[in-house]
Amino acid sequence: MSPVHDDTHVDANRRLSDAQQSDNLRTFVGAAARHSGGTVTDRTHRQITRDIAEGFAAHSAQGGATKTEVWEWITQHASPAYSVEAFESRWEVFENERLIRPHRSKKHQLRHSFHPLGAVFLMICDRLESRGGIDELIVLLDRTQELLDRDHPDREAVAHNIVFCQWVFQTFAVQLEALVLDGTLKELMEDQWQYHHQDLDHRVLRLNHDVNRHFPKDVDLAHQAVVMVEAEQRYAHWAAQAVLRVLDRAGTTPAIDVLSAEEYLEAARNAPPEQLAEAGLALVADAPQVWLDPGAVVDALESFVPRHRVRYRPPVPEGSADRDPFGAVAERAVHERARRERAADRMLLEQDRAEMTEELRRSRWPRAVRLLTDLIMLDADRHAPYRLEMGTELIIDREAWVTHLHPVTVHRTHIPAVLPPDLVASEQGDEES
């Protein structure tokens, strides 16, 4: 399952009431229930399931865990508010439903493993605690968009997802319509915000555009995409009506936590001013009167003296005891140049020409690269009396450290008449030291 792209900006700590969470979970699991009332929806049983899953995860490196190890971990790390009998009861149910299975197919096996689908169920429960299923619709839209982003999208898969999206939109729209027309204020405040998603219309319109771009001659698929857009618009209409009805009904209450801050902001942006003004009809504003006579005004004006701001010169910044960074860079460059020239003198040994090919072949790669770099730098320096000659032949030796190179020769040329000042300073410093 691809990750949910949540652009709603809804407070992550906000959760539905316990009754609404249980109702969402009961409705969700009801599609697979064996009989009426066969699902467990209270918070304690869900907490036991979560603790068991975390206990197995803590012993995953050992290849499963025993029931005793899981319970010991729960008592040490989870501080359970339930008894060991409740834990053993849920463990027995999980074994019967194959959620907890033997780790190995051996007799007298005491170590068990927790099926990954149990962790998936807990993830869905987390979403149902704050949202009413809209996240799953976003996942389906993103999955369909991923199909269309491919070079050759699967037409049948795209059509199947689009038809399913229209059905989900229509189902949500019917639910919201009934909530707006017949729901109480409490039900509206509890339910309406879990269906809100700011980026939903953008996703649907982009999906419709990409369908027409990839399948320009497919009339049936284009029609299904248009029906999906219409279903989303109907859903968005009733979602907005739910917010407006809450504002209309909540104008007579002094509570300001009817909606979240984001929902108040959206209503301020999208609702007409007349409807927004109705929310303040029941507010009481009793501002105190200002008692001020003309004589007090005259006295205040006569005693008023403009304030003069005195400006002071900022202090002189203190000098830093650290060395000049630019001077350090220049000094380092001078020392590097002197080092390269001393290395070249050692290679030539009072001669005017020296072959460096064998020296490079006997060296390892790091030293050979450093040596060749120094020679290239000397050749590029117009004040240095050295010239580098590299042949066009390629020498390949698989047994040597340097497996391939060109012939390299260094020459001593005439000494320049005028040396750069930095080199003169470097040589004087070397002589003094």
N, C-alpha and C positions, 0 to 999 in steps of 0.2 A: 504494500500500500504506500503510495507516494505521500510525502509530508503535506500537512494542511498549511496553506498560505493564509495566515490570519491577518487581514488588514482592517479589522473592525475597531481597533484601539479600545476595546472594552477592558475594564479593570480585570486583571487576571485573578485577583483575590475574591471577586464577587461570585457568589454561588447561589443557586436556587434554594428555596426552603426544603426542609427534609421531606415534606409531603410531596412537593413538586418533583424532587429527585426520585422518590419512590414511584411516583406515577409515570415518569419518563422511563425508568428502568422496567417497570411492569409492562408498559406498552411495548417497549422494544423487545423484551424476551417473550412476550405473549405470542409472537408469531411461531415460536417453537415449543410452546408449553403443551404438556400432555393433557392437562385438565385445568379447570378454573382454580385459581389460587395456588398453583403448583410452583410459582416462582418466589424466591426469597428476595425481598427488596429492602429490608431494614438495614441500617448503617452498621450494626454490630456484625452481622453475617458477612457483609462486604469487607469489614476490617479484618475479620479472621482470614478471609481469602487473601487479602493483601499481605498480612503477616506471614502466612504460609509460603506465599510466593517469594517474599524477601528472605525467609529462612532458607529455602532451597537455593536461592541465588548466592547466599553467603557461603554455602558448602559446595558450589559448583566445581571448584578445583579438586574436590575429593571424589568426583564422579557420583553425584547423588548424595542423599542424606537419609538417615533413619528418622522415624517419628520422634524418638526421644531427642535427637540432636536438633530437630526443628523446634520442638517445644522449649528446649533449653535456650536456644537463640532468641526466641520470642520473649521469654521471661527476662532475659538479660538486656535486650536492646529495645523492645517495643513497649514495655510496661503495659501488658494487656489488662483491659477492664472486664474480661470475661474469664470463666473458669476453665480448668483443664477438661472438664466434661464437655463443654461447648466445643472446645478445640477437637477432641476426639470424635464428636458427633459429625463435625464438618469433614474431618479426615476420612471417616467411613463413607460419607456421601461422595466425596471426591474419588475414592477408590472404586466405588460402584459405577460411577460415571466415566471412569478411565481418565480423569483429569490428573490423578496421581497414579503412576504406573511403576512396576518393578524396574529397577535400573538395568538388570541383566536377566535373561531368561534362564534362571537357575532355581532349583528347589531351595526352600528355606532362605529366600532372598530377603534381607532386611533393609537394604538401601533402595530408595525410591527416587524418582525424578518427577518434576512438575512439567506438564505439557505446555508448550509455548502458547497455545491458544488461550490458556488461562491468563497469561500476561496481556494478550490482546484484549480479552474481555475487560480487564482492569483499566486499560487505556480508554476503551469506549465508555466505561463508567465515569472516568474523569471528565470526559467531554459532556456526558449527559448531566453531570452535576452543574454545569454552567450554560450549556447550549442545548437546543431541542433538536439536533440533527442536521442543522444547516452546514456544519463542517463537513459532513459526509458528502453533501451535495457539491461543495467546493472541491473536494477530492475528485469526484466524478467529472466535473467540468475541467479540472486541470489534467486529468488523465486523457480526456478527449482532446484537449489542446495539444498534448504531447503526441498523440497519434497524428494530428494534422501538421505538426512541425516536422514530421519525417519527410524524406524525399518522395516516397511512394506510400501514402497513407492507405490503410485498409478501409475500403468503403463500407463494408458490412459492419465492422467494429464501430466505425464512426456513427453510422445510422442507428445501431443498437443503443449506443450511449445517448444520442440526442433524443430518441424516443423516450428512454428512461428518464432523462432530465426533465422533459415536458411533463411526464406523469408525476414526478416528485414536486415540481413547481405547482402543478394544479392541486395536488394533495395539500401542500402547505397553504395555498391560497384559500381553499375551502375551510381549512382549520382556522385561519386568521379571520376570514369573513364571519364565521360563527362567533368567534371571540369578540369581534368588534360590535356585532349586532346584539348579542345576548349576554355577553360576559359582564361580570361585576367589575367595579374599579379595582378591587384586590386582585382578581384574576388577570385583568389587563396589566397591572403593574408587575405581576409575577411572571407573565408569559410573554408579553410582546417583545421585550428587548432580546430574548434568546433567539429570535428569528432575524435579527438585524445584521446586515453585512454591507459595508459601504462600497466595496469593490465588486459587488455581484453583477450589476448591470454592465460594467466594463468587460468582465469576463465573457458574458453571454454575447455581447455585440461583437467582440473580437472573434469568438467562435463562429458566429454566423458569417462574418466577413471571410474567414479562412475557408469555410465550407464552400462559399461561392467562388473563391479563388482557385481551390483545388479541383472542384467538380462544377465547372461553369455550365455544362450541358445536362446536368442531372437535375431534372425538374422535381422529381419526388423528394430527393434529399434536400433541395433548397426549400421546398414547402415545409418539410419537417423542421428545418432550422427556423423558419419564420414562425411556425406554431410554438416552438420553444421560446422565442423572443416574446411572443404575445403572452405566454404563460408566465414568464418572468415579470413582465410588466404588470400583469394582474396581481401577482404575488407582492411586488413592490408597492402597488397601490394600497393593498390592504395592510401591509406593514406600516406604511405612512399613516393610514387612517387610525391604526391602533395607537400610535404615538400621539396623534392629535386628539384622540378621544380621551387619553389619559390626561393631557394638558387641560382639556375642557372640563373634565370631571374633577381634576385635582386643584382647580383654581380656588375652591372654597376651603381647602385644608391648609393649615399653616406649615405643614411638613414640607421640607425642601428636598427630601431624599426619595421623592416619588420616582424620579428618573435619575440616570447617571449624568455626570457632567457632560459627557460626549453627546448624550441624547438631547439634553437641553440646548447644547450648541447647534445641533442639527435642526431642531425645531426653530431656533432663532433665525437660522439661515433660510429655511424653506417654507415655514408657515407664514401666512399673510399677517400684516400688522394688526388687523382688526381682531383676528383670533388670538394673537399673542396678548393683546390688551385685555381680553376677557379673563386671563389668568390673574390679573391684579385687581379685579373688581371688589373682592372681599378683603383686600388689605386695608389696614387702618393706619393713617398717617396723621399724627397730631403734633405738628412742629410747634415749639414754644415761641411766643411773641418776643420780639427784640425791643426792649425799653431803652430809648435813646432820645435825649432832648437836644435842641440846637446848641445850647450852651456847652454841652459835653463835646460836641463836634468841634466848636471853635477852640476850646481849650486843647483838644488833641492836636489840632493843626498848628497852634502857636507853640506848643511844646515839642513839635516834631523837629528833629535835627537829622539831616541825612548822614548816614554813616560813611566814613571815608576809609577805603581799604588801603592799608599801607603795604607797599610791595618791597620785598627785600631781595637783594641779589643772592642767587643760589651759591652755596659754598663751592670753593674750588675743589675739584675731584683730586683725591690723593693718588700719587703715583703708585704703580704696581711694582712689587719687588720681583716679579717674574721676568724672565728674559724676553726680549722682543721676539715674537714668534716668526716674523718675517726674516729677522736676522739669523735666527736658528736655522731656518730653511736654507738661506744663502750659504751659511757656514757649512751645513751638511753637504750641500752641492759641491763646494770647494774641496772638502775632504774626499768625497767620492771621486772627483776628477783626479786628485793627486794619487789616490789608491790605484785607479786604472792605469795611470802613467807608470807608476812603479811596477805594476804587473807586466806592462808591455816591455819595460827595460829588462826585467828578468827573463822574458822570452827571447829577446834579441841577443843578450850577452855580448854587448859591444859590437854586434854585427848590424848590417843595414837591412838584412832580410832573414826571415825565419819561417819555416814551414810548420804550421800548427795542425795539420791534418791528423798525424799520428797521435799528437797530444789529445785531440778531441776524441779520437777513437778509443783511447785507453781510459778516458774519463767516463763517469756515469752521467746520466742525463742531466741532473740538476747542476753539476759542476760545468758540464759542457755548455749548457744554455747560459750560465752566468759568464763564462769566459768569452763566448761568442758575443754576448750582449755588450760586454766591456769593450771589445774590439770595435764593434759597430759604433758605439758612442764616441770612441776616440777618432774613428774615421770621419764622423760627422762634425767633430769639433775643428773649426778652421784654425784655431790657435795651437792645436796639438800637432807635433811633428810625426804623425803616424798615419799610415794609409793601409786599408784592408783590401785584399784581393780575394775574391771567391770565384772558383772555376765553375764552368757550366756542367762538368761531369757529375754524375750521381754515383756515389760509392755505397754499395749495399753489402752489409756483413751481418748475417743473422746470428753469429756467435759472439759478436762484440756487444758491449753495453750500449753504445750508440749504433743502432742498426743501419742508419742511412744518413749521409751527409755529403757536402760538396768539398772539394779541396779548398783549404784556407791558407793564405799566406799574409804575413804582416810585414810591412816595409817601414823603415825609418826615413823620413824626408828631411828637408832643411829645417833648421830651428827658426821660428819666426823672430823677426827683429824686435817686435813690440809685443810684450806679453800683456794679457788682461790684468787689470788691477787686483781682482780677487785672487788670481793665481800668484801674483807677486806677494801679496799679503800672506798667502798660505805657505809659500816657500820660506819667507822670513820667519814665520812662526815655527816651522819645522826646524830651521837652523837654531833658533833660540832655545827650543826645547832639547 
